[in-house]
Amino acid sequence: MRVEVVYALASGQDIAVLDLAGDVTAFQAVAASGLLERHGLAAADVKLGVSGRRTTPDRRLREGDRVEILRALAMEPNEARRLRARAVRRR
């Protein structure tokens, strides 16, 4: 089964394309990708998504799935909206 594991950074994406045999979970694919070690991420702390939707680590993958290692938000969406609104008012 061919799947992608992706970790997005501000500077770009780190993508691992894997050919895995058998029934594989999202976490097993992430562990096999080597991205946790490469970026110094703790396995217990990772949040995962598949094709843009949050998922659990035990989700079974299908051919062509894209597993995403999710990062914490740099800023809460509501706070970002407030800052943009203030900037517009100051113009």
DANOR-V488380 format. One record per residue. N is the residue number from 1. RES is the residue in three letters. OMEGA is omega in degrees with one decimal (* if undefined). D_LAST is the distance of its C-alpha to the last C-alpha in Angstrom with 1 decimal. Layout:
((N & RES & OMEGA & D_LAST) (N & RES & OMEGA & D_LAST))
//
This chain:
((1 & MET & -178.9 & 53.6) (2 & ARG & 177.9 & 50.6) (3 & VAL & 174.7 & 47.3) (4 & GLU & 171.1 & 44.1) (5 & VAL & -172.3 & 42.6) (6 & VAL & 169.9 & 39.1) (7 & TYR & -176.9 & 37.0) (8 & ALA & 177.0 & 33.4) (9 & LEU & 177.6 & 31.7) (10 & ALA & -177.0 & 28.2) (11 & SER & -179.4 & 30.1) (12 & GLY & -178.2 & 32.1) (13 & GLN & 170.8 & 34.9) (14 & ASP & -173.1 & 38.4) (15 & ILE & 173.7 & 40.7) (16 & ALA & 175.7 & 44.4) (17 & VAL & -174.1 & 46.5) (18 & LEU & 168.7 & 49.6) (19 & ASP & -176.0 & 53.0) (20 & LEU & -179.3 & 54.3) (21 & ALA & 172.2 & 57.6) (22 & GLY & -179.2 & 58.2) (23 & ASP & -172.5 & 56.3) (24 & VAL & 175.5 & 53.2) (25 & THR & 178.5 & 50.5) (26 & ALA & -179.3 & 46.9) (27 & PHE & 177.9 & 47.5) (28 & GLN & 177.9 & 50.6) (29 & ALA & 178.3 & 48.6) (30 & VAL & 179.6 & 45.9) (31 & ALA & -179.6 & 48.7) (32 & ALA & -176.1 & 50.5) (33 & SER & -176.2 & 47.4) (34 & GLY & -177.2 & 47.3) (35 & LEU & 178.8 & 43.5) (36 & LEU & 179.8 & 43.8) (37 & GLU & -176.7 & 45.8) (38 & ARG & -176.7 & 43.8) (39 & HIS & 176.7 & 40.5) (40 & GLY & -178.8 & 42.2) (41 & LEU & 177.4 & 41.5) (42 & ALA & -176.9 & 43.7) (43 & ALA & -177.7 & 45.5) (44 & ALA & -174.7 & 45.4) (45 & ASP & -173.9 & 41.6) (46 & VAL & 172.3 & 40.6) (47 & LYS & -174.6 & 39.0) (48 & LEU & 173.2 & 39.8) (49 & GLY & 173.8 & 38.7) (50 & VAL & 179.7 & 40.6) (51 & SER & 174.1 & 38.8) (52 & GLY & 179.3 & 35.5) (53 & ARG & 179.4 & 37.1) (54 & ARG & -178.6 & 37.9) (55 & THR & 177.7 & 41.7) (56 & THR & -179.7 & 44.4) (57 & PRO & -177.6 & 46.2) (58 & ASP & 178.6 & 49.4) (59 & ARG & 177.3 & 48.2) (60 & ARG & -178.1 & 50.7) (61 & LEU & 174.5 & 49.3) (62 & ARG & 178.0 & 50.1) (63 & GLU & 175.4 & 50.4) (64 & GLY & 179.2 & 47.1) (65 & ASP & 176.8 & 45.0) (66 & ARG & -179.2 & 41.9) (67 & VAL & -179.1 & 41.7) (68 & GLU & 171.5 & 38.4) (69 & ILE & -173.2 & 38.2) (70 & LEU & 176.8 & 35.1) (71 & ARG & 172.9 & 32.9) (72 & ALA & 178.4 & 31.2) (73 & LEU & 176.8 & 27.5) (74 & ALA & -179.3 & 25.3) (75 & MET & 176.6 & 23.0) (76 & GLU & -178.8 & 23.6) (77 & PRO & 179.8 & 21.9) (78 & ASN & 178.5 & 20.7) (79 & GLU & 177.6 & 19.1) (80 & ALA & 179.0 & 17.4) (81 & ARG & 178.2 & 16.0) (82 & ARG & 179.8 & 14.8) (83 & LEU & 177.1 & 13.0) (84 & ARG & 180.0 & 11.3) (85 & ALA & 177.3 & 10.4) (86 & ARG & -179.4 & 9.0) (87 & ALA & 179.3 & 6.8) (88 & VAL & -179.8 & 5.5) (89 & ARG & -177.9 & 5.5) (90 & ARG & -177.6 & 3.8) (91 & ARG & * & 0.0))
//
